Amino acid sequence: MKHAANLTPLRFGAAADRPVARDATQPMWRMILSEMLGEVDHDGPAPEDDIPGLFWGRLGLSLTTLYPRPAPVRIASSGLTGPGIVILRAMEGPLRVAQGPRIVLAARSEVVFAAADQPLSIELSEGGRLDCAHLADHVLGPAASQMSVLMLRPISNDCLPLQLLICYAGYMLQQPHQTDGHADMMVRHFYQLLPVLIAELAAGVARGGRPDRLSAIKQSVGAHLSDSGFSLADVAHSERISARAVQKLFHREGTTFSRYLLERRLEAARQALLLRGPGEAIMQIAFDCGFDDPAYFSRAFRKRYGMRPTDMRRSARLASQAPAINR
């Protein structure tokens, strides 16, 4: 199934306003994500077969918006055989993206860039709308060698170049009638905005003690949650400032580096408990979220959420079974 030149956005699932020819052995949302991310599977809570959504694709750019039900969703992909970039955004709650040893936690509407040719895990603890774009490597041009500044870090949607990218993607997905010329122009502009976005983010990191520096540090924390040895000294070294300067940035927000790191790790563990199946050991979840002492993890988790990790998992399982019992 190829979508190289869809000038009219494709509606599918419950939102479909016209029949769609497809392989009846798998739902449309899975076929589209498989083309953008590689072979797709899920574990833990399963998305329903008939997820509604939109798709648009042309000249090496593929865009989709999916609307899963408001319940935890976890999707894993094998990665494509060729290089490229994937852009992800959740619009109803937090997004957890894992690729290799790196784990990224993004707040609602924050954007995450990831490699398209590597296995990827996407988790939405609250379900809801998921936006996904695939950018083919051969049309990235000079931006391909500079993409590292964007990769596997949560990027706020208040970044102006990113807002423009989102506007272009939204127009292409929702505009029902597009000419070849207009479609090609929008794709070219989409790719031309990437170097602008790269320059904006690089400049923000270089502006020293302004709020952009704290944002860069928080993004670094999000990218190293699984590394139990990650420390204040590592951040100071990577930012080329003193540990005291890092602490001052966090003090301005009424917290400390250690407290912020612990909060992010506990939130990552909470999402994993809600999303992963009962076969996933709680000890393994603790290790994946940077806790190398299970007893300390359990104490910190109970202090933060008022219940043990095992109790939260049990509550989530009972909640997910409730509709089936009531029907």
Disulfide bonds with the S-S distance in Angstrom:
none
